[in-house]
Amino acid sequence: MDLVELVQSFRERKVLVLGDLVADQYILGYTARVSREAPVLILRYDSERVVLGGGANALHNILSLGGVPLPVGVVGDDEMGTRILGIMEEKGIDTSGVVKVPGWRTVTKTRILAGGHHTVKQQVVRIDKEPRGELPQRISEELKNRFLEKAGGVDAIMVSDYGYGVVSPPFFDLLPHWVDRCPVTVDSRYRVLKFRGITAATPNEPETAAALGVAQIENGNVEWAGKKILELTGNQAVLVTRGKKGMALFLASGEVYHIPIFGTDEVADVTGAGDTVIATFTLALAAGASFLEAARLANYAGGIVVMKSGTATVAQGELLEAAKSQYEKEQR
């Protein structure tokens, strides 16, 4: 299928997003002076913003690419939980699959950025606020029920597992049952091998190495690694994202594709790039793309988003331009 047509057909594709919803908070300040109290910089506060992060960034990318995300996850009954829900509702995202849990701390990643008045601000420290303990069993059951309510009639199911407890073990058995109805994709930080019998997984190199118990993934062992992931999971495909080395796609049918990086290797910010990749990959599969076509589009989107600062998304128009420019190059 033509890649341009594929991107155009993203519109209104419904994707259930099961995942850990994160608040990405950015606090910006100007470098003032060194403190007299300790050898640290004093920053003069400038501004603050909160954007959708983690699984929420993945579903935000679904929206910006023209799809319809249906989130299933949790937030706490705290300020950041309220802000996440408010942002999603302002964007027209259906939040009826999100459970607000009393006493639960919404995952929040606070990045402090500093710089001069006429310079690009740089991240100097990140503070992570994470939940204490595990989700109550009744909440896990409620998430399963909301998943089942939303899953009927969707074009794809996407899992964004950051390890904060939303994706509980019962989902490992539940997800494979949906593969015959629609694509089921997973991006898991710590449990790549737990998701078996699904359509595809999209781990990066460090996640792949950790899953297989090796120090790192290099050009010499990437093919072994990709094939081993498929062997251990029984999944249909695995797309290993490799940063400046592009991507490597492995299919259960035996094909292997090495996809070079799209755009420049002068990266501005890799924050949330994996969320953009799986969102694009999943939407493409939902629109009828082959694994290779979906991987190529995901590669374009990843190349676009890393040129943006902070947690960002790729618009459908940006991906269309990338697909058109590549098509024109190939026709020359």
N, C-alpha and C positions, 0 to 999 in steps of 0.2 A: 504494500500500500504506500502511496506517496506520503512523505512525512508531513508536508504542509497540510494535506487533507486530514491526516491523523490529528494534528494539533487543533484544527478547526472543529473536529468532532469530539473534542474534550467537553464541549459545552453541555451542561446539565447532566453529565455522568455522575451518578450518585456513588459515593465512596464512604463506607462505614469506617471510621477511624477509632480503633481501640488502642488507647495509649495513656502514657503518663503526661498530664498537662502541667506545663511549667510556666512560671512568670519570669520573663527576662527583664530585669530592671537595670537601667543605665543611669548613673549619677555622674554628671559632668561638672568639672570645676577648673578654675584657672590656677596655675602654679603661682603662689604668692611669695613664700619665703620658707626658710628652714626653721622648724620649731625650736624654741629655747628649752623645751621640756625633754626632748629626745631628738636624735639625729634623723628626723623624718620631715617630709615636705608638708607644708600647710597648703591646703587647696581652698580657694574661695569658691563656694558653691555657685553654680550657674543655673543648671536645670536638671530635670529628672523626667524620665519617660519609662513606661512599662509596655512591653510588646509580648506577643504570644511566643512561647518557647517550647522546646521539646516536642512532644506529640501535638501540642497546640500549634507549633510552627509548621509541622507537617500538614495539618489540616488547613492552616492558613494558606499554604502553597497550593493545595487542592483548589481552594476558592479562587486564588489569584490567577490560576491557570484555566479557570472557566468551569470547574467541576462544582459539585454540591457535596460538601463534607457533612457527615453525620457523626459527631463525636460521642464516644462512650468512655467515660473516665470519671475522676473525682477531683474535687477541690475542697479546701478546708472552709470552715465558716469564719474566715478571717479576711482582712483587708485585701490581700492579694487574690484570694479566691473570688471575692466579689468583683475585683477589677478584671480578672480574666473573663469571667462570665459576662461582664458589661461590655468588654471589647468584642467578644464573639457576637453578642446580641446586636451591637451597633452595626456589625458587618452582615447581619442577616443570617447568621449561622444558627441552626436549630440546636439548642442546648438541653433539650428534654432528656437526652441520654447521659447527662452529667449529674452525678450525685454529689450534693454538698454534705460533707461529713462533719458533724459537731466534734470539736476538739482536735481535728486533723490539721496539720500544718501544710499549707500549700507550698509545694516545691518552688523556691525562689532563688534565682541566681542573680546576685547584684554585682554589676561590674562598675568599678570606679575608673573613670577616664579623666586624664589630666593633660593640660597643655597651655600654651600661651594664647593670647587673644588672636593671633594671626597664624597659628600652627594647627595641624591636625592633632586632635587629642588622642592619646594613647592609653590603653588599659594598663593600670598600675597594680590593681589587685582585684580579686573576685571573691565574694562572700557567698557561700551556699547555705541556704536554710532548707533542711530536709525534714520529712516526717519522723517522729519518734515511734518506733515499733512498727507493727504490721497492721494492715487494714483489718477491721473486725470481720468475722466470717459472714455476718449478715450483710455487710456492704459488698463483699465479694459475690454473694448470691444475688444481690440486687443488680450488680453490674452484669452478671450473666443473663438475668432476665431482660435487662434493657438492651443488651446485645441481641438477644433473640427477637425482641420486638422490632429492632431496627434492621436486622439482616435480611428480612424478606424483601425482595424487589430491588436490592442494590446492585450496582454494576461491578463492584469490587469491594474487597475487605482488606484494609491495611492495618498492620499492627506496628505501633511505635513503642518499643519496650526499653525504657531507660532504667529499669530495675527498681522502681519505686512502689511496686506492689499491685498495680492495677491489673496486670496480666498474670493472673494466678494460675496454678497448675491445671485446674479443670479446662482451661482454654487450650492447653496442649492437645487434649483429646477432642475438643469440640471443633477446632478450626479445620482439620482435614475433611470433615463431613461437608464443608461448603465448597470444596475445590471443584466439584463437578458442576456447580451452579455459577460460579464466578471466580475470577482470579483472587488468590489469597496471598498477600505479600507481607514480609516481616523484616523489620530493622530492629535488631536486638543487640544491646550493648554487651551483655554478659552471658546470654543463653542461646547463642546461635544454634547449638546442636539439640536444644530441647524442642524446637519447632520442626516436626517431622511430617512428611506427607503433604506439604503445602505446595503452592505454585512456585514461589521464589523467595529467596532471602537476599538482602543487600548489605552484607557486612563490609566494613573497611578493613584495611590490612591489619591494624593492631587487633581488632576484634577477631579476625580470622586466625591470627597467630595464637591468641590466647585460647581460642576454642580448641585448637589442635595441639596446644602445649609446646609450641616452638618459640624461639626467641623473636624472630621476625620473618616477614614475608619479603622475599627478594625476587628478582627476575628468574633466578635459578630454581626456585621452589614454588612459584605462584601456581603453575599448572598442577603440580601435585596437590597443593592446598585446595584449590577449587574442586578438583575431582574427589578429594577425600571428603570435603563437606557434603557433596552430593551423595557419596557412598554411605556416609553415616546417617544422613537424614532421609534419603529417599525422595527428596524434593525434585521438582522438574527443572529448576534452574537456580544458579547462584551468580549474582553480580558483585564482584569484589571491586570496591572503589579504591583507587591507588594514588590519590592525590595528584602530584605532578606527572605521574606515570600513566594517568588515564584510568581506564577500567578494564577488567577482564571478565568476560561472560562465559559461563560453563553450562552446558545443557546435558540433561540426563541421556539424551540421544547420542552424545559423544562429541558434538561440535564444541570448539573453543574459539572465542573471538577476542582479540586484543584491540581495544579501542583507544587511540591516542587522545591526549588531552585536547579539549576544545578551547580555542582562544589563547591568550597569553599565559605564561607561567608566573607572571608578576601578580601574585595573589594579594588582595587587600585584607580579607578576613574569611576564615573558613567556618566561622560560627554558623551552625545550622545547615551546612551544605548537605549533610546526609539526609536531612529532612526534605530538602528540595529534590534530591535524587530519587528517593523512594516515592514521593508524591507524583513526580513526572512519570516514573517507570510504571506506577500503578495505574494512573489515568490512561496512559498509552495502551496498556494491556486491556483495560476496561473498554477502550475504543476499538479493540480488535487488532492491535499491533502484534507482530511477532516479537519474540524475546529480543532479537537483534534490533529491530526497529525501536522498541521501547528503550533499550539500553542506549542507543544513539541519541534519542531525544533527552534521556536523563543526563547524558554526558554534556549535551548543549546547555541544559538548565544549570547543571553544576558549575560549568565554566562561566556562566553569566553571574550566578549568585555570589561566587567568591570574590568578584570584583566590587561588591558592595560592602559597606561597613556595617558591622553589627548583625543581629539576627534579621534576615531579609527574606523576601520572596521573589519569585520570577513571575512576571505578568505573561498572559497568553500572547500578547502582541510581541513581547521580547523573544519568546520562543519561536513564534512564527517567522520573525526576521532572521533568526539564526538558521532555521530550517531552509528558508528561501535562499540565503546567502550560500549555504553549503551545497544546495541543489545547483545553483548557478555555477559554482566552482567545478562541480563534477561534470557539468555539461560542456565546459570549455575544452 
